[in-house]
Amino acid sequence: MAVCTVYTTQSLNSTCSISTPTKTHLGFHQKQVVFYSTGKRTSKRGSSSSGGPCVITCSAVDSQTVVIGLAADSGCGKSTFMRRLTSVFGGAAEPPRGGNPDSNTLISDMTTVICLDDYHSLDRTGRKEKGVTALDPRANNFDLMYEQVKALKSGVAVDKPIYNHVTGLLDPPELIKPPKILVIEGLHPMFDERVRDLLDFSIYLDISNEVKFAWKIQRDMAERGHSLESIKASIEARKPDFDAFIDPQKQYADAVIEVLPTQLIPGDNEGKVLRVRLIMKEGVKHFSPVYLFDEGSTLSWIPCGRKLTCSYPGIKFHYGPDTYFGNEVSILEMDGQFDRLDELIYVESHLSNISTKFYGEVTQQMLKHADFPGSNNGTGLFQTIVGLKIRDLYEQITTSKTATPLEATKA
């Protein structure tokens, strides 16, 4: 919806033109509507005035764009989560058509996913020269990030910069139009308070050091031929900045997916069997935490082996209230992994507040993406559930925004 302020009124016999969009120094696209009078009018004192331009300035307000923030370190599953989330809303997520082939942006029918690496203020060489990592706030332009996210949320298109992960350079910007749902994902979506206040919902993917190390070894040694020593050095080099600038953001998240080593196998450090916790903040508008069996109770559940096939070490669920960084939360935990995803319906039937539109939707989504990483454990299950919760949150927000003008009209 746009609000227009009319500065003068010349005549009813007028024509209207819309000027070519212009860009501000922050990359916003603005339009100006001009009415031209074609006749003369007589003032109250009898004097006449010739026709002239009447400028109407329009500003977009009360936009339907909902903004979601996803924070995590590099290599912690943000891309997989984005694929699950966009799938819930329908349509394939693809780079902007006809744009930079190295663009980090993904656009689907309803969603646009922006990678916050695009707001790096230093390219790879610049960071090396200044001795800072991409995790360091000094290597990022938070002013531009805030202004452009704010503009998109308000319904204004922007020319967003592109950080090229292939070359390490800052490429020419790309035009991003306001979507129905904007997802900003990366290292710092909740670091800057101004950006944080624009978020309608926020998620943090919290991968424990043990699991992160196991994953990196599996990927970099098996797929890239890196040595164990080089992997350890890479992790240790990032750790101070991660601890200082990335990890503290989880205290602001509305939902945290925490990935830990299993407790079902004593001393396990391979990271193949995982204990995953979905930490959900209480009192978040348009969001009701998921619960197992009885809301607010504390319980552990080992599913029936005849209804849910699972090999050693089995599966165990836990649910209950807790506190997290001083906030009241509900925590749903799954330790272990599934053998057959089609049997997940048994678990789904015991969960409430999962925001499905039909019985078995969680299971259907999991089967649809059975080849995604984490589809046999709690990471895939909880990412799918959070995606459905975000869909429900979007529908509640847009419904309430639509209802407000109607109520005002009736009043």
NORKAHU-V770378 format. One record per pair of residues at least 4 apart in sequence whose C-alpha atoms are under 8 Angstrom apart, sorted by sequence separation. I is the first residue (numbers start at 1). GAP is how many residues later the second one is. If there is no record, write none. Layout:
BEGIN
i:I gap:GAP
i:I gap:GAP
END
This chain:
BEGIN
i:10 gap:4
i:23 gap:4
i:24 gap:4
i:42 gap:4
i:43 gap:4
i:72 gap:4
i:77 gap:4
i:78 gap:4
i:79 gap:4
i:80 gap:4
i:81 gap:4
i:82 gap:4
i:83 gap:4
i:84 gap:4
i:85 gap:4
i:86 gap:4
i:87 gap:4
i:95 gap:4
i:96 gap:4
i:99 gap:4
i:107 gap:4
i:108 gap:4
i:116 gap:4
i:122 gap:4
i:123 gap:4
i:124 gap:4
i:125 gap:4
i:126 gap:4
i:127 gap:4
i:128 gap:4
i:132 gap:4
i:135 gap:4
i:136 gap:4
i:137 gap:4
i:141 gap:4
i:142 gap:4
i:143 gap:4
i:144 gap:4
i:145 gap:4
i:146 gap:4
i:147 gap:4
i:148 gap:4
i:149 gap:4
i:150 gap:4
i:151 gap:4
i:152 gap:4
i:164 gap:4
i:165 gap:4
i:178 gap:4
i:185 gap:4
i:188 gap:4
i:191 gap:4
i:192 gap:4
i:193 gap:4
i:194 gap:4
i:195 gap:4
i:207 gap:4
i:208 gap:4
i:209 gap:4
i:210 gap:4
i:211 gap:4
i:212 gap:4
i:213 gap:4
i:214 gap:4
i:215 gap:4
i:216 gap:4
i:217 gap:4
i:218 gap:4
i:219 gap:4
i:220 gap:4
i:221 gap:4
i:222 gap:4
i:226 gap:4
i:227 gap:4
i:228 gap:4
i:229 gap:4
i:230 gap:4
i:231 gap:4
i:232 gap:4
i:233 gap:4
i:234 gap:4
i:235 gap:4
i:236 gap:4
i:238 gap:4
i:239 gap:4
i:240 gap:4
i:241 gap:4
i:242 gap:4
i:243 gap:4
i:244 gap:4
i:245 gap:4
i:249 gap:4
i:283 gap:4
i:284 gap:4
i:291 gap:4
i:303 gap:4
i:304 gap:4
i:305 gap:4
i:310 gap:4
i:323 gap:4
i:324 gap:4
i:340 gap:4
i:343 gap:4
i:344 gap:4
i:345 gap:4
i:346 gap:4
i:347 gap:4
i:356 gap:4
i:357 gap:4
i:360 gap:4
i:361 gap:4
i:362 gap:4
i:363 gap:4
i:364 gap:4
i:365 gap:4
i:366 gap:4
i:371 gap:4
i:374 gap:4
i:375 gap:4
i:376 gap:4
i:377 gap:4
i:378 gap:4
i:379 gap:4
i:380 gap:4
i:381 gap:4
i:382 gap:4
i:383 gap:4
i:384 gap:4
i:385 gap:4
i:386 gap:4
i:387 gap:4
i:388 gap:4
i:389 gap:4
i:390 gap:4
i:391 gap:4
i:392 gap:4
i:393 gap:4
i:394 gap:4
i:395 gap:4
i:396 gap:4
i:397 gap:4
i:398 gap:4
i:399 gap:4
i:400 gap:4
i:401 gap:4
i:402 gap:4
i:403 gap:4
i:404 gap:4
i:405 gap:4
i:406 gap:4
i:407 gap:4
i:23 gap:5
i:24 gap:5
i:42 gap:5
i:43 gap:5
i:72 gap:5
i:86 gap:5
i:87 gap:5
i:107 gap:5
i:122 gap:5
i:127 gap:5
i:128 gap:5
i:134 gap:5
i:151 gap:5
i:152 gap:5
i:163 gap:5
i:164 gap:5
i:184 gap:5
i:190 gap:5
i:191 gap:5
i:207 gap:5
i:216 gap:5
i:217 gap:5
i:218 gap:5
i:219 gap:5
i:220 gap:5
i:221 gap:5
i:226 gap:5
i:241 gap:5
i:242 gap:5
i:243 gap:5
i:263 gap:5
i:283 gap:5
i:291 gap:5
i:303 gap:5
i:305 gap:5
i:310 gap:5
i:323 gap:5
i:324 gap:5
i:356 gap:5
i:370 gap:5
i:374 gap:5
i:375 gap:5
i:22 gap:6
i:23 gap:6
i:24 gap:6
i:42 gap:6
i:43 gap:6
i:72 gap:6
i:86 gap:6
i:95 gap:6
i:106 gap:6
i:107 gap:6
i:127 gap:6
i:132 gap:6
i:133 gap:6
i:134 gap:6
i:151 gap:6
i:152 gap:6
i:163 gap:6
i:164 gap:6
i:189 gap:6
i:190 gap:6
i:220 gap:6
i:221 gap:6
i:250 gap:6
i:262 gap:6
i:282 gap:6
i:322 gap:6
i:323 gap:6
i:338 gap:6
i:356 gap:6
i:369 gap:6
i:370 gap:6
i:374 gap:6
i:375 gap:6
i:22 gap:7
i:23 gap:7
i:41 gap:7
i:42 gap:7
i:71 gap:7
i:86 gap:7
i:96 gap:7
i:105 gap:7
i:106 gap:7
i:127 gap:7
i:132 gap:7
i:151 gap:7
i:163 gap:7
i:164 gap:7
i:189 gap:7
i:221 gap:7
i:261 gap:7
i:282 gap:7
i:321 gap:7
i:322 gap:7
i:373 gap:7
i:21 gap:8
i:22 gap:8
i:40 gap:8
i:41 gap:8
i:70 gap:8
i:95 gap:8
i:105 gap:8
i:106 gap:8
i:162 gap:8
i:163 gap:8
i:261 gap:8
i:281 gap:8
i:321 gap:8
i:322 gap:8
i:372 gap:8
i:21 gap:9
i:22 gap:9
i:40 gap:9
i:41 gap:9
i:95 gap:9
i:96 gap:9
i:105 gap:9
i:161 gap:9
i:162 gap:9
i:262 gap:9
i:280 gap:9
i:321 gap:9
i:322 gap:9
i:366 gap:9
i:21 gap:10
i:40 gap:10
i:41 gap:10
i:83 gap:10
i:95 gap:10
i:96 gap:10
i:104 gap:10
i:105 gap:10
i:148 gap:10
i:161 gap:10
i:162 gap:10
i:261 gap:10
i:280 gap:10
i:320 gap:10
i:321 gap:10
i:20 gap:11
i:21 gap:11
i:39 gap:11
i:40 gap:11
i:94 gap:11
i:95 gap:11
i:96 gap:11
i:104 gap:11
i:161 gap:11
i:162 gap:11
i:217 gap:11
i:220 gap:11
i:262 gap:11
i:319 gap:11
i:320 gap:11
i:349 gap:11
i:19 gap:12
i:20 gap:12
i:39 gap:12
i:94 gap:12
i:95 gap:12
i:127 gap:12
i:148 gap:12
i:161 gap:12
i:162 gap:12
i:190 gap:12
i:261 gap:12
i:262 gap:12
i:263 gap:12
i:303 gap:12
i:319 gap:12
i:320 gap:12
i:348 gap:12
i:18 gap:13
i:19 gap:13
i:38 gap:13
i:93 gap:13
i:94 gap:13
i:160 gap:13
i:161 gap:13
i:261 gap:13
i:262 gap:13
i:302 gap:13
i:303 gap:13
i:318 gap:13
i:319 gap:13
i:18 gap:14
i:19 gap:14
i:37 gap:14
i:38 gap:14
i:93 gap:14
i:94 gap:14
i:104 gap:14
i:120 gap:14
i:159 gap:14
i:160 gap:14
i:217 gap:14
i:260 gap:14
i:261 gap:14
i:302 gap:14
i:318 gap:14
i:319 gap:14
i:348 gap:14
i:366 gap:14
i:18 gap:15
i:19 gap:15
i:36 gap:15
i:37 gap:15
i:92 gap:15
i:93 gap:15
i:159 gap:15
i:160 gap:15
i:216 gap:15
i:259 gap:15
i:260 gap:15
i:301 gap:15
i:302 gap:15
i:317 gap:15
i:318 gap:15
i:345 gap:15
i:348 gap:15
i:366 gap:15
i:17 gap:16
i:18 gap:16
i:36 gap:16
i:37 gap:16
i:92 gap:16
i:93 gap:16
i:159 gap:16
i:160 gap:16
i:259 gap:16
i:260 gap:16
i:300 gap:16
i:301 gap:16
i:317 gap:16
i:318 gap:16
i:16 gap:17
i:17 gap:17
i:36 gap:17
i:37 gap:17
i:91 gap:17
i:92 gap:17
i:121 gap:17
i:122 gap:17
i:158 gap:17
i:159 gap:17
i:259 gap:17
i:300 gap:17
i:301 gap:17
i:317 gap:17
i:345 gap:17
i:16 gap:18
i:17 gap:18
i:35 gap:18
i:36 gap:18
i:90 gap:18
i:91 gap:18
i:93 gap:18
i:121 gap:18
i:122 gap:18
i:157 gap:18
i:158 gap:18
i:258 gap:18
i:259 gap:18
i:300 gap:18
i:316 gap:18
i:317 gap:18
i:345 gap:18
i:366 gap:18
i:16 gap:19
i:34 gap:19
i:35 gap:19
i:90 gap:19
i:91 gap:19
i:120 gap:19
i:121 gap:19
i:157 gap:19
i:158 gap:19
i:213 gap:19
i:257 gap:19
i:258 gap:19
i:299 gap:19
i:300 gap:19
i:315 gap:19
i:316 gap:19
i:344 gap:19
i:362 gap:19
i:365 gap:19
i:15 gap:20
i:16 gap:20
i:34 gap:20
i:35 gap:20
i:89 gap:20
i:90 gap:20
i:120 gap:20
i:121 gap:20
i:157 gap:20
i:257 gap:20
i:258 gap:20
i:298 gap:20
i:299 gap:20
i:315 gap:20
i:316 gap:20
i:14 gap:21
i:15 gap:21
i:34 gap:21
i:35 gap:21
i:89 gap:21
i:119 gap:21
i:120 gap:21
i:156 gap:21
i:157 gap:21
i:256 gap:21
i:257 gap:21
i:258 gap:21
i:298 gap:21
i:299 gap:21
i:315 gap:21
i:342 gap:21
i:14 gap:22
i:15 gap:22
i:33 gap:22
i:34 gap:22
i:86 gap:22
i:89 gap:22
i:119 gap:22
i:155 gap:22
i:156 gap:22
i:213 gap:22
i:256 gap:22
i:257 gap:22
i:297 gap:22
i:298 gap:22
i:314 gap:22
i:315 gap:22
i:341 gap:22
i:362 gap:22
i:14 gap:23
i:15 gap:23
i:32 gap:23
i:33 gap:23
i:119 gap:23
i:155 gap:23
i:255 gap:23
i:256 gap:23
i:297 gap:23
i:298 gap:23
i:313 gap:23
i:314 gap:23
i:315 gap:23
i:362 gap:23
i:13 gap:24
i:14 gap:24
i:32 gap:24
i:33 gap:24
i:255 gap:24
i:256 gap:24
i:296 gap:24
i:297 gap:24
i:12 gap:25
i:13 gap:25
i:32 gap:25
i:33 gap:25
i:86 gap:25
i:119 gap:25
i:152 gap:25
i:153 gap:25
i:255 gap:25
i:296 gap:25
i:341 gap:25
i:342 gap:25
i:10 gap:26
i:11 gap:26
i:13 gap:26
i:32 gap:26
i:119 gap:26
i:152 gap:26
i:254 gap:26
i:255 gap:26
i:341 gap:26
i:10 gap:27
i:11 gap:27
i:31 gap:27
i:152 gap:27
i:254 gap:27
i:292 gap:27
i:310 gap:27
i:11 gap:28
i:253 gap:28
i:291 gap:28
i:310 gap:28
i:311 gap:28
i:11 gap:29
i:116 gap:29
i:153 gap:29
i:309 gap:29
i:310 gap:29
i:341 gap:29
i:10 gap:30
i:11 gap:30
i:254 gap:30
i:308 gap:30
i:309 gap:30
i:310 gap:30
i:355 gap:30
i:10 gap:31
i:82 gap:31
i:309 gap:31
i:354 gap:31
i:308 gap:32
i:356 gap:32
i:355 gap:33
i:296 gap:34
i:309 gap:34
i:354 gap:34
i:355 gap:34
i:308 gap:35
i:341 gap:35
i:354 gap:35
i:307 gap:36
i:308 gap:36
i:339 gap:37
i:355 gap:37
i:308 gap:38
i:338 gap:38
i:291 gap:39
i:307 gap:39
i:337 gap:39
i:338 gap:39
i:11 gap:40
i:123 gap:40
i:290 gap:40
i:292 gap:40
i:337 gap:40
i:10 gap:41
i:206 gap:41
i:289 gap:41
i:291 gap:41
i:336 gap:41
i:337 gap:41
i:10 gap:42
i:118 gap:42
i:119 gap:42
i:290 gap:42
i:335 gap:42
i:336 gap:42
i:10 gap:43
i:118 gap:43
i:119 gap:43
i:120 gap:43
i:125 gap:43
i:334 gap:43
i:335 gap:43
i:10 gap:44
i:118 gap:44
i:119 gap:44
i:124 gap:44
i:206 gap:44
i:303 gap:44
i:334 gap:44
i:9 gap:45
i:117 gap:45
i:118 gap:45
i:123 gap:45
i:124 gap:45
i:150 gap:45
i:153 gap:45
i:204 gap:45
i:282 gap:45
i:333 gap:45
i:8 gap:46
i:117 gap:46
i:123 gap:46
i:149 gap:46
i:204 gap:46
i:281 gap:46
i:282 gap:46
i:7 gap:47
i:8 gap:47
i:123 gap:47
i:203 gap:47
i:281 gap:47
i:282 gap:47
i:6 gap:48
i:7 gap:48
i:122 gap:48
i:146 gap:48
i:150 gap:48
i:211 gap:48
i:265 gap:48
i:281 gap:48
i:282 gap:48
i:6 gap:49
i:7 gap:49
i:146 gap:49
i:149 gap:49
i:204 gap:49
i:211 gap:49
i:264 gap:49
i:280 gap:49
i:281 gap:49
i:6 gap:50
i:142 gap:50
i:145 gap:50
i:202 gap:50
i:203 gap:50
i:206 gap:50
i:208 gap:50
i:210 gap:50
i:211 gap:50
i:264 gap:50
i:279 gap:50
i:280 gap:50
i:5 gap:51
i:6 gap:51
i:202 gap:51
i:203 gap:51
i:204 gap:51
i:205 gap:51
i:206 gap:51
i:207 gap:51
i:208 gap:51
i:210 gap:51
i:279 gap:51
i:280 gap:51
i:4 gap:52
i:5 gap:52
i:118 gap:52
i:135 gap:52
i:201 gap:52
i:202 gap:52
i:203 gap:52
i:204 gap:52
i:205 gap:52
i:206 gap:52
i:207 gap:52
i:208 gap:52
i:279 gap:52
i:4 gap:53
i:5 gap:53
i:201 gap:53
i:202 gap:53
i:203 gap:53
i:204 gap:53
i:205 gap:53
i:206 gap:53
i:207 gap:53
i:208 gap:53
i:278 gap:53
i:279 gap:53
i:4 gap:54
i:191 gap:54
i:203 gap:54
i:205 gap:54
i:277 gap:54
i:278 gap:54
i:3 gap:55
i:4 gap:55
i:191 gap:55
i:214 gap:55
i:277 gap:55
i:278 gap:55
i:2 gap:56
i:3 gap:56
i:214 gap:56
i:215 gap:56
i:277 gap:56
i:2 gap:57
i:3 gap:57
i:188 gap:57
i:214 gap:57
i:276 gap:57
i:277 gap:57
i:293 gap:57
i:2 gap:58
i:3 gap:58
i:104 gap:58
i:188 gap:58
i:191 gap:58
i:211 gap:58
i:275 gap:58
i:276 gap:58
i:292 gap:58
i:293 gap:58
i:1 gap:59
i:2 gap:59
i:103 gap:59
i:104 gap:59
i:187 gap:59
i:190 gap:59
i:210 gap:59
i:211 gap:59
i:275 gap:59
i:276 gap:59
i:292 gap:59
i:293 gap:59
i:1 gap:60
i:2 gap:60
i:103 gap:60
i:104 gap:60
i:211 gap:60
i:275 gap:60
i:291 gap:60
i:292 gap:60
i:1 gap:61
i:103 gap:61
i:188 gap:61
i:210 gap:61
i:274 gap:61
i:275 gap:61
i:290 gap:61
i:291 gap:61
i:1 gap:62
i:102 gap:62
i:190 gap:62
i:273 gap:62
i:274 gap:62
i:290 gap:62
i:291 gap:62
i:102 gap:63
i:190 gap:63
i:273 gap:63
i:274 gap:63
i:290 gap:63
i:102 gap:64
i:273 gap:64
i:289 gap:64
i:290 gap:64
i:288 gap:65
i:112 gap:67
i:111 gap:68
i:114 gap:68
i:116 gap:68
i:110 gap:69
i:111 gap:69
i:112 gap:69
i:113 gap:69
i:114 gap:69
i:115 gap:69
i:116 gap:69
i:117 gap:69
i:110 gap:70
i:111 gap:70
i:112 gap:70
i:113 gap:70
i:114 gap:70
i:115 gap:70
i:116 gap:70
i:117 gap:70
i:110 gap:71
i:111 gap:71
i:112 gap:71
i:113 gap:71
i:114 gap:71
i:115 gap:71
i:116 gap:71
i:264 gap:71
i:111 gap:72
i:113 gap:72
i:116 gap:72
i:263 gap:72
i:264 gap:72
i:116 gap:73
i:251 gap:73
i:262 gap:73
i:100 gap:74
i:251 gap:74
i:262 gap:74
i:99 gap:75
i:67 gap:86
i:65 gap:87
i:66 gap:87
i:65 gap:88
i:64 gap:89
i:65 gap:89
i:63 gap:90
i:65 gap:90
i:63 gap:91
i:64 gap:91
i:62 gap:92
i:63 gap:92
i:61 gap:93
i:60 gap:94
i:61 gap:94
i:60 gap:95
i:60 gap:96
i:276 gap:101
i:277 gap:101
i:276 gap:102
i:287 gap:102
i:135 gap:103
i:274 gap:103
i:275 gap:103
i:276 gap:103
i:273 gap:104
i:274 gap:104
i:278 gap:104
i:133 gap:105
i:136 gap:105
i:135 gap:106
i:286 gap:106
i:287 gap:106
i:78 gap:107
i:135 gap:107
i:286 gap:107
i:78 gap:108
i:133 gap:108
i:137 gap:108
i:136 gap:109
i:135 gap:110
i:286 gap:110
i:135 gap:111
i:286 gap:111
i:74 gap:112
i:65 gap:113
i:68 gap:113
i:70 gap:113
i:72 gap:113
i:73 gap:113
i:74 gap:113
i:65 gap:114
i:66 gap:114
i:67 gap:114
i:68 gap:114
i:69 gap:114
i:70 gap:114
i:71 gap:114
i:72 gap:114
i:73 gap:114
i:65 gap:115
i:66 gap:115
i:67 gap:115
i:68 gap:115
i:69 gap:115
i:70 gap:115
i:71 gap:115
i:72 gap:115
i:64 gap:116
i:65 gap:116
i:66 gap:116
i:67 gap:116
i:68 gap:116
i:69 gap:116
i:70 gap:116
i:71 gap:116
i:65 gap:117
i:67 gap:117
i:71 gap:117
i:26 gap:118
i:71 gap:118
i:70 gap:119
i:71 gap:119
i:28 gap:120
i:69 gap:120
i:259 gap:120
i:26 gap:121
i:27 gap:121
i:69 gap:121
i:26 gap:122
i:257 gap:122
i:28 gap:123
i:257 gap:125
i:30 gap:126
i:257 gap:126
i:29 gap:127
i:78 gap:127
i:28 gap:128
i:29 gap:128
i:77 gap:128
i:28 gap:129
i:29 gap:129
i:76 gap:129
i:28 gap:130
i:29 gap:130
i:69 gap:130
i:76 gap:130
i:27 gap:131
i:28 gap:131
i:67 gap:131
i:68 gap:131
i:71 gap:131
i:76 gap:131
i:27 gap:132
i:67 gap:132
i:68 gap:132
i:69 gap:132
i:70 gap:132
i:71 gap:132
i:72 gap:132
i:73 gap:132
i:27 gap:133
i:66 gap:133
i:67 gap:133
i:68 gap:133
i:69 gap:133
i:70 gap:133
i:71 gap:133
i:72 gap:133
i:66 gap:134
i:67 gap:134
i:68 gap:134
i:69 gap:134
i:70 gap:134
i:71 gap:134
i:72 gap:134
i:68 gap:135
i:70 gap:135
i:76 gap:136
i:75 gap:141
i:73 gap:169
i:73 gap:173
i:72 gap:174
i:71 gap:175
i:71 gap:178
i:71 gap:179
i:201 gap:189
i:181 gap:213
i:88 gap:277
i:84 gap:285
i:80 gap:292
i:80 gap:293
i:85 gap:298
i:84 gap:299
i:85 gap:299
i:88 gap:299
i:84 gap:300
i:88 gap:300
i:81 gap:302
i:85 gap:302
i:89 gap:302
i:81 gap:303
i:84 gap:303
i:85 gap:303
i:88 gap:303
i:66 gap:328
i:66 gap:331
i:64 gap:334
i:64 gap:337
i:62 gap:339
END
